[in-house]
């Protein structure tokens, strides 16, 4: 099958068919055509970079990338806009608030913002997050001191890191 070079938004990810055998796929976001694939033992940023370069050498102009946001990958493409896929955006948030949050701020984040992620545009989502940050600022700034250890804990597991994740979305 011959795929003609063109401008593309590339969806890229890897899936594993066992512990040491995976498929790294580069797909056109609009046509859903598989543009390039490699069998891999492990997923690395170097292999993703190599794949994007290979698409360029075949005449494709990569205008944007949607990926899983693995560490260092977003910054590896300085001249190409990179976005985390919605599945991985939700997964990143869920790591901080759990699937079934018990406190009001994470419940609000999950029900009012994460739940609508796939049905909203960027501006609306970012505006909603700004409102959420303002509404829950005091809560997010709280610290609880463990009387036995003297250590301070945050109301959301590493709320500083959650805030950074939300700002990258």
KOLDREN-131290 format. One record per residue (C-alpha): chain; residue number from 1; z, x, y. Coordinates in steps of 0.5 Angstrom, whole numbers, plus 500, padded with zeros to 3 digits. Last residue first. Layout:
<sites>
<mol A&seq NUM&up Z&east X&north Y>
...
</sites>
This chain:
<sites>
<mol A&seq 169&up 559&east 494&north 540>
<mol A&seq 168&up 561&east 501&north 542>
<mol A&seq 167&up 567&east 498&north 547>
<mol A&seq 166&up 569&east 494&north 541>
<mol A&seq 165&up 570&east 500&north 537>
<mol A&seq 164&up 574&east 504&north 542>
<mol A&seq 163&up 578&east 498&north 543>
<mol A&seq 162&up 580&east 498&north 536>
<mol A&seq 161&up 581&east 505&north 536>
<mol A&seq 160&up 586&east 504&north 541>
<mol A&seq 159&up 589&east 498&north 537>
<mol A&seq 158&up 591&east 503&north 532>
<mol A&seq 157&up 593&east 497&north 527>
<mol A&seq 156&up 594&east 491&north 532>
<mol A&seq 155&up 601&east 490&north 535>
<mol A&seq 154&up 602&east 498&north 536>
<mol A&seq 153&up 608&east 502&north 532>
<mol A&seq 152&up 613&east 507&north 536>
<mol A&seq 151&up 617&east 511&north 531>
<mol A&seq 150&up 624&east 512&north 532>
<mol A&seq 149&up 625&east 513&north 524>
<mol A&seq 148&up 630&east 508&north 523>
<mol A&seq 147&up 630&east 503&north 529>
<mol A&seq 146&up 622&east 503&north 528>
<mol A&seq 145&up 620&east 502&north 535>
<mol A&seq 144&up 615&east 496&north 537>
<mol A&seq 143&up 610&east 498&north 542>
<mol A&seq 142&up 606&east 493&north 547>
<mol A&seq 141&up 600&east 495&north 551>
<mol A&seq 140&up 595&east 490&north 546>
<mol A&seq 139&up 600&east 484&north 548>
<mol A&seq 138&up 600&east 486&north 555>
<mol A&seq 137&up 592&east 486&north 555>
<mol A&seq 136&up 591&east 480&north 551>
<mol A&seq 135&up 588&east 475&north 556>
<mol A&seq 134&up 584&east 481&north 560>
<mol A&seq 133&up 582&east 484&north 553>
<mol A&seq 132&up 579&east 477&north 551>
<mol A&seq 131&up 576&east 476&north 557>
<mol A&seq 130&up 572&east 483&north 557>
<mol A&seq 129&up 570&east 481&north 550>
<mol A&seq 128&up 567&east 474&north 552>
<mol A&seq 127&up 563&east 478&north 557>
<mol A&seq 126&up 561&east 483&north 552>
<mol A&seq 125&up 559&east 477&north 547>
<mol A&seq 124&up 555&east 473&north 552>
<mol A&seq 123&up 551&east 479&north 555>
<mol A&seq 122&up 549&east 482&north 548>
<mol A&seq 121&up 547&east 475&north 546>
<mol A&seq 120&up 550&east 470&north 541>
<mol A&seq 119&up 549&east 467&north 534>
<mol A&seq 118&up 551&east 473&north 530>
<mol A&seq 117&up 557&east 475&north 534>
<mol A&seq 116&up 560&east 468&north 534>
<mol A&seq 115&up 565&east 469&north 528>
<mol A&seq 114&up 567&east 476&north 531>
<mol A&seq 113&up 569&east 472&north 538>
<mol A&seq 112&up 573&east 466&north 538>
<mol A&seq 111&up 575&east 466&north 531>
<mol A&seq 110&up 576&east 473&north 530>
<mol A&seq 109&up 579&east 475&north 537>
<mol A&seq 108&up 583&east 469&north 537>
<mol A&seq 107&up 586&east 471&north 531>
<mol A&seq 106&up 587&east 478&north 533>
<mol A&seq 105&up 591&east 476&north 539>
<mol A&seq 104&up 595&east 470&north 536>
<mol A&seq 103&up 598&east 474&north 530>
<mol A&seq 102&up 597&east 473&north 523>
<mol A&seq 101&up 590&east 476&north 521>
<mol A&seq 100&up 587&east 474&north 515>
<mol A&seq 99&up 581&east 478&north 514>
<mol A&seq 98&up 585&east 484&north 517>
<mol A&seq 97&up 585&east 486&north 524>
<mol A&seq 96&up 583&east 493&north 525>
<mol A&seq 95&up 579&east 494&north 519>
<mol A&seq 94&up 576&east 487&north 520>
<mol A&seq 93&up 573&east 490&north 527>
<mol A&seq 92&up 569&east 495&north 523>
<mol A&seq 91&up 567&east 490&north 518>
<mol A&seq 90&up 564&east 485&north 523>
<mol A&seq 89&up 560&east 491&north 527>
<mol A&seq 88&up 558&east 493&north 520>
<mol A&seq 87&up 555&east 486&north 518>
<mol A&seq 86&up 552&east 486&north 525>
<mol A&seq 85&up 548&east 492&north 525>
<mol A&seq 84&up 550&east 498&north 529>
<mol A&seq 83&up 546&east 499&north 535>
<mol A&seq 82&up 542&east 506&north 536>
<mol A&seq 81&up 537&east 507&north 543>
<mol A&seq 80&up 533&east 513&north 541>
<mol A&seq 79&up 532&east 519&north 546>
<mol A&seq 78&up 539&east 522&north 544>
<mol A&seq 77&up 539&east 520&north 536>
<mol A&seq 76&up 544&east 524&north 533>
<mol A&seq 75&up 550&east 520&north 537>
<mol A&seq 74&up 549&east 514&north 533>
<mol A&seq 73&up 549&east 518&north 527>
<mol A&seq 72&up 556&east 522&north 528>
<mol A&seq 71&up 560&east 518&north 524>
<mol A&seq 70&up 557&east 512&north 520>
<mol A&seq 69&up 554&east 507&north 525>
<mol A&seq 68&up 551&east 502&north 519>
<mol A&seq 67&up 544&east 502&north 522>
<mol A&seq 66&up 539&east 499&north 527>
<mol A&seq 65&up 535&east 504&north 530>
<mol A&seq 64&up 530&east 503&north 537>
<mol A&seq 63&up 523&east 505&north 539>
<mol A&seq 62&up 521&east 509&north 533>
<mol A&seq 61&up 514&east 510&north 535>
<mol A&seq 60&up 510&east 511&north 528>
<mol A&seq 59&up 505&east 516&north 527>
<mol A&seq 58&up 506&east 519&north 520>
<mol A&seq 57&up 510&east 525&north 523>
<mol A&seq 56&up 514&east 520&north 527>
<mol A&seq 55&up 516&east 516&north 521>
<mol A&seq 54&up 518&east 523&north 518>
<mol A&seq 53&up 522&east 525&north 524>
<mol A&seq 52&up 526&east 518&north 523>
<mol A&seq 51&up 527&east 520&north 515>
<mol A&seq 50&up 529&east 527&north 517>
<mol A&seq 49&up 535&east 524&north 522>
<mol A&seq 48&up 537&east 519&north 516>
<mol A&seq 47&up 537&east 525&north 511>
<mol A&seq 46&up 541&east 530&north 516>
<mol A&seq 45&up 546&east 524&north 517>
<mol A&seq 44&up 548&east 524&north 510>
<mol A&seq 43&up 548&east 519&north 504>
<mol A&seq 42&up 549&east 521&north 498>
<mol A&seq 41&up 545&east 523&north 491>
<mol A&seq 40&up 539&east 520&north 494>
<mol A&seq 39&up 532&east 516&north 493>
<mol A&seq 38&up 528&east 516&north 499>
<mol A&seq 37&up 525&east 510&north 502>
<mol A&seq 36&up 520&east 509&north 508>
<mol A&seq 35&up 516&east 504&north 512>
<mol A&seq 34&up 519&east 498&north 508>
<mol A&seq 33&up 516&east 492&north 511>
<mol A&seq 32&up 521&east 487&north 514>
<mol A&seq 31&up 515&east 485&north 519>
<mol A&seq 30&up 520&east 485&north 525>
<mol A&seq 29&up 526&east 490&north 523>
<mol A&seq 28&up 521&east 495&north 520>
<mol A&seq 27&up 525&east 498&north 514>
<mol A&seq 26&up 527&east 505&north 513>
<mol A&seq 25&up 531&east 505&north 506>
<mol A&seq 24&up 536&east 510&north 503>
<mol A&seq 23&up 536&east 509&north 495>
<mol A&seq 22&up 542&east 511&north 491>
<mol A&seq 21&up 544&east 515&north 485>
<mol A&seq 20&up 551&east 519&north 485>
<mol A&seq 19&up 556&east 513&north 483>
<mol A&seq 18&up 551&east 508&north 481>
<mol A&seq 17&up 546&east 504&north 484>
<mol A&seq 16&up 548&east 505&north 491>
<mol A&seq 15&up 545&east 502&north 498>
<mol A&seq 14&up 543&east 506&north 504>
<mol A&seq 13&up 541&east 504&north 511>
<mol A&seq 12&up 536&east 504&north 516>
<mol A&seq 11&up 533&east 498&north 520>
<mol A&seq 10&up 528&east 501&north 524>
<mol A&seq 9&up 525&east 498&north 531>
<mol A&seq 8&up 518&east 499&north 530>
<mol A&seq 7&up 512&east 501&north 535>
<mol A&seq 6&up 506&east 502&north 531>
<mol A&seq 5&up 503&east 506&north 525>
<mol A&seq 4&up 499&east 502&north 519>
<mol A&seq 3&up 502&east 501&north 513>
<mol A&seq 2&up 498&east 503&north 507>
<mol A&seq 1&up 500&east 500&north 500>
</sites>
